[in-house]
């Protein structure tokens, strides 16, 4: 079976699992758990400026604040989306 993309439950999300997906060339989407160091770092760095005009996105009838942030995870370049 060939897998190109995976959606990972936050309960199964670990650096070991994510690095294994990178190594296999499998793209993935997950929510970081609040106790992850990476989550805490992203919040500390990007939450204060998140509600800036440049981060506004219209989704259906709501305005959301979303910021795309490149990260390094286990030596691999990835993208996180910070939002409120």
Z-matrix of the N, CA and C atoms (Angstrom, degrees):
N
C 1 1.446
C 2 1.528 1 108.20
N 3 1.321 2 116.24 1 135.77
C 4 1.456 3 122.80 2 179.12
C 5 1.526 4 109.11 3 -103.51
N 6 1.326 5 116.15 4 132.94
C 7 1.465 6 121.38 5 179.93
C 8 1.520 7 108.29 6 -120.96
N 9 1.324 8 116.47 7 127.09
C 10 1.457 9 121.13 8 178.92
C 11 1.519 10 112.59 9 -104.88
N 12 1.347 11 116.87 10 -27.26
C 13 1.451 12 121.33 11 -173.10
C 14 1.521 13 109.92 12 -147.31
N 15 1.344 14 116.08 13 144.73
C 16 1.459 15 120.57 14 179.96
C 17 1.524 16 110.12 15 -136.93
N 18 1.330 17 115.58 16 140.02
C 19 1.462 18 121.76 17 171.29
C 20 1.522 19 105.74 18 -108.19
N 21 1.327 20 115.24 19 120.51
C 22 1.466 21 120.49 20 -171.57
C 23 1.522 22 110.21 21 -108.10
N 24 1.312 23 116.29 22 128.74
C 25 1.455 24 122.18 23 173.73
C 26 1.528 25 108.26 24 -64.16
N 27 1.325 26 116.83 25 141.33
C 28 1.464 27 120.79 26 -178.88
C 29 1.528 28 111.88 27 -57.60
N 30 1.317 29 117.74 28 -30.55
C 31 1.464 30 121.02 29 178.79
C 32 1.517 31 113.55 30 -67.08
N 33 1.321 32 117.33 31 -23.51
C 34 1.469 33 122.04 32 178.79
C 35 1.522 34 112.06 33 -100.18
N 36 1.312 35 116.59 34 -0.07
C 37 1.459 36 121.49 35 -176.37
C 38 1.524 37 109.86 36 -80.08
N 39 1.322 38 115.69 37 118.65
C 40 1.461 39 121.86 38 174.45
C 41 1.516 40 107.74 39 -143.60
N 42 1.321 41 116.64 40 158.23
C 43 1.462 42 118.91 41 179.41
C 44 1.525 43 110.24 42 -60.23
N 45 1.315 44 117.39 43 -38.67
C 46 1.464 45 121.28 44 178.76
C 47 1.535 46 110.92 45 -59.62
N 48 1.336 47 117.31 46 -46.16
C 49 1.468 48 120.85 47 179.65
C 50 1.525 49 111.84 48 -66.03
N 51 1.332 50 116.65 49 -41.26
C 52 1.456 51 119.84 50 -178.69
C 53 1.524 52 111.64 51 -67.53
N 54 1.327 53 117.35 52 -40.92
C 55 1.462 54 120.70 53 177.51
C 56 1.529 55 109.93 54 -63.78
N 57 1.331 56 117.68 55 -38.61
C 58 1.470 57 120.65 56 177.60
C 59 1.529 58 110.62 57 -61.13
N 60 1.325 59 117.41 58 -39.27
C 61 1.464 60 120.44 59 177.21
C 62 1.526 61 111.04 60 -65.82
N 63 1.335 62 116.57 61 -43.21
C 64 1.471 63 119.62 62 176.09
C 65 1.531 64 110.06 63 -57.57
N 66 1.316 65 116.61 64 -46.32
C 67 1.464 66 121.22 65 -177.83
C 68 1.523 67 112.60 66 -61.92
N 69 1.326 68 117.40 67 -30.34
C 70 1.463 69 121.78 68 178.85
C 71 1.528 70 112.72 69 -90.09
N 72 1.341 71 116.44 70 -0.80
C 73 1.462 72 120.07 71 179.86
C 74 1.519 73 113.90 72 72.11
N 75 1.342 74 116.50 73 26.34
C 76 1.466 75 121.45 74 -178.77
C 77 1.528 76 108.98 75 -99.44
N 78 1.321 77 116.93 76 120.45
C 79 1.462 78 121.79 77 175.00
C 80 1.521 79 108.76 78 -70.57
N 81 1.326 80 116.85 79 151.39
C 82 1.462 81 119.36 80 -178.59
C 83 1.509 82 111.59 81 -149.76
N 84 1.323 83 114.04 82 162.39
C 85 1.454 84 124.17 83 175.80
C 86 1.516 85 106.92 84 -133.50
N 87 1.319 86 116.98 85 132.67
C 88 1.459 87 120.78 86 177.84
C 89 1.518 88 109.79 87 -152.97
N 90 1.297 89 115.91 88 164.61
C 91 1.461 90 122.69 89 171.84
C 92 1.513 91 106.43 90 -104.07
N 93 1.328 92 116.45 91 129.95
C 94 1.458 93 118.96 92 178.41
C 95 1.524 94 110.16 93 -75.71
N 96 1.306 95 115.66 94 140.62
C 97 1.464 96 119.77 95 175.36
C 98 1.524 97 109.33 96 -73.16
N 99 1.316 98 116.63 97 147.18
C 100 1.463 99 121.97 98 -176.38
C 101 1.529 100 112.75 99 -64.49
N 102 1.324 101 118.65 100 -18.26
C 103 1.460 102 119.81 101 -179.90
C 104 1.539 103 112.56 102 -90.99
N 105 1.333 104 118.38 103 1.22
C 106 1.462 105 121.53 104 176.39
C 107 1.534 106 109.08 105 -72.52
N 108 1.310 107 116.59 106 139.37
C 109 1.461 108 121.26 107 176.12
C 110 1.530 109 109.53 108 -59.71
N 111 1.337 110 117.56 109 -43.23
C 112 1.453 111 121.49 110 179.77
C 113 1.526 112 110.88 111 -58.67
N 114 1.320 113 117.95 112 -42.95
C 115 1.469 114 122.31 113 177.96
C 116 1.532 115 109.93 114 -58.39
N 117 1.324 116 116.16 115 -48.31
C 118 1.467 117 120.79 116 -178.46
C 119 1.524 118 111.35 117 -63.42
N 120 1.339 119 117.04 118 -39.50
C 121 1.461 120 120.88 119 178.47
C 122 1.529 121 111.12 120 -65.61
N 123 1.329 122 116.58 121 -44.03
C 124 1.465 123 120.53 122 179.90
C 125 1.527 124 111.54 123 -63.08
N 126 1.321 125 116.61 124 -41.65
C 127 1.465 126 120.87 125 178.42
C 128 1.523 127 110.02 126 -63.82
N 129 1.331 128 117.02 127 -46.39
C 130 1.467 129 120.54 128 -179.07
C 131 1.524 130 111.60 129 -61.71
N 132 1.332 131 117.50 130 -38.26
C 133 1.456 132 121.56 131 -175.96
C 134 1.533 133 113.42 132 -81.54
N 135 1.342 134 118.21 133 -36.43
C 136 1.453 135 120.24 134 -167.96
C 137 1.524 136 115.90 135 -114.70
N 138 1.313 137 119.18 136 -17.72
C 139 1.462 138 120.50 137 -179.34
C 140 1.531 139 112.80 138 -63.60
N 141 1.341 140 119.01 139 -41.10
C 142 1.461 141 118.25 140 -177.64
C 143 1.538 142 114.34 141 -58.59
N 144 1.320 143 119.16 142 -35.37
C 145 1.454 144 120.95 143 -179.22
C 146 1.511 145 114.63 144 -103.40
N 147 1.316 146 116.95 145 8.81
C 148 1.462 147 121.09 146 -174.09
C 149 1.528 148 112.61 147 -63.29
N 150 1.308 149 117.45 148 -38.49
C 151 1.459 150 120.65 149 -175.52
C 152 1.532 151 112.08 150 -85.39
N 153 1.322 152 116.08 151 40.86
C 154 1.465 153 121.93 152 175.61
C 155 1.526 154 109.13 153 -90.76
N 156 1.334 155 116.21 154 154.84
C 157 1.457 156 121.19 155 -177.95
C 158 1.530 157 112.48 156 -55.92
N 159 1.314 158 117.57 157 -37.27
C 160 1.461 159 121.44 158 -178.23
C 161 1.517 160 114.04 159 -67.18
N 162 1.319 161 118.54 160 -12.04
C 163 1.461 162 122.52 161 -179.17
C 164 1.526 163 113.21 162 -103.58
N 165 1.330 164 118.00 163 7.42
C 166 1.464 165 121.94 164 -177.75
C 167 1.529 166 110.38 165 -79.41
N 168 1.332 167 115.38 166 132.34
C 169 1.460 168 122.61 167 176.52
C 170 1.523 169 107.75 168 -131.10
N 171 1.318 170 116.58 169 133.80
C 172 1.462 171 120.76 170 176.39
C 173 1.526 172 108.28 171 -87.13
N 174 1.327 173 116.09 172 122.47
C 175 1.466 174 122.38 173 177.48
C 176 1.520 175 107.35 174 -126.15
N 177 1.332 176 115.66 175 110.17
C 178 1.462 177 121.94 176 -173.65
C 179 1.520 178 108.94 177 54.51
N 180 1.329 179 118.63 178 -117.10
C 181 1.467 180 120.24 179 -179.12
C 182 1.532 181 112.35 180 -106.29
N 183 1.331 182 115.83 181 20.68
C 184 1.469 183 119.99 182 -177.59
C 185 1.522 184 110.88 183 -123.18
N 186 1.315 185 115.00 184 152.35
C 187 1.458 186 120.84 185 171.19
C 188 1.525 187 107.79 186 -100.75
N 189 1.318 188 116.22 187 129.37
C 190 1.462 189 122.31 188 178.05
C 191 1.520 190 108.84 189 -118.91
N 192 1.307 191 115.94 190 152.79
C 193 1.458 192 121.60 191 173.43
C 194 1.522 193 107.40 192 -105.43
N 195 1.331 194 116.34 193 119.01
C 196 1.459 195 121.16 194 -176.62
C 197 1.518 196 109.10 195 -134.97
N 198 1.323 197 115.36 196 134.80
C 199 1.458 198 121.08 197 178.86
C 200 1.528 199 108.83 198 -131.74
N 201 1.323 200 115.83 199 128.53
C 202 1.467 201 122.85 200 178.78
C 203 1.528 202 107.69 201 -90.00
N 204 1.343 203 116.32 202 126.95
C 205 1.456 204 121.66 203 -175.75
C 206 1.528 205 108.99 204 -129.52
N 207 1.340 206 116.64 205 125.56
C 208 1.462 207 120.00 206 175.07
C 209 1.525 208 108.68 207 -80.83
N 210 1.332 209 115.76 208 140.35
C 211 1.459 210 121.73 209 -178.19
C 212 1.521 211 110.01 210 -135.07
N 213 1.314 212 116.11 211 163.31
C 214 1.459 213 122.57 212 169.17
C 215 1.518 214 107.49 213 -109.47
N 216 1.303 215 116.62 214 128.36
C 217 1.460 216 121.90 215 179.61
C 218 1.523 217 108.15 216 -132.64
N 219 1.306 218 116.20 217 110.78
C 220 1.463 219 119.81 218 -179.92
C 221 1.522 220 112.66 219 60.94
N 222 1.339 221 116.66 220 30.22
C 223 1.455 222 120.87 221 -179.49
C 224 1.520 223 114.39 222 86.86
N 225 1.315 224 117.84 223 0.48
C 226 1.467 225 122.54 224 -179.99
C 227 1.508 226 110.70 225 -109.08
N 228 1.339 227 116.85 226 140.17
C 229 1.450 228 121.69 227 177.66
C 230 1.514 229 109.45 228 -80.45
N 231 1.316 230 116.53 229 131.66
C 232 1.459 231 121.19 230 179.05
C 233 1.515 232 110.21 231 -140.37
N 234 1.318 233 115.91 232 -178.74
C 235 1.459 234 121.97 233 -179.61
C 236 1.522 235 109.18 234 -128.44
N 237 1.322 236 115.80 235 131.65
C 238 1.460 237 121.23 236 171.77
C 239 1.519 238 107.45 237 -111.83
N 240 1.295 239 115.82 238 149.60
C 241 1.457 240 121.35 239 174.25
C 242 1.517 241 107.04 240 -115.66
N 243 1.323 242 115.43 241 116.51
C 244 1.459 243 121.41 242 177.01
C 245 1.517 244 107.15 243 -95.70
N 246 1.315 245 117.89 244 135.15
C 247 1.458 246 119.21 245 -176.95
C 248 1.503 247 113.71 246 -149.40
N 249 1.319 248 113.51 247 160.73
C 250 1.469 249 120.64 248 176.54
C 251 1.510 250 108.49 249 -145.82
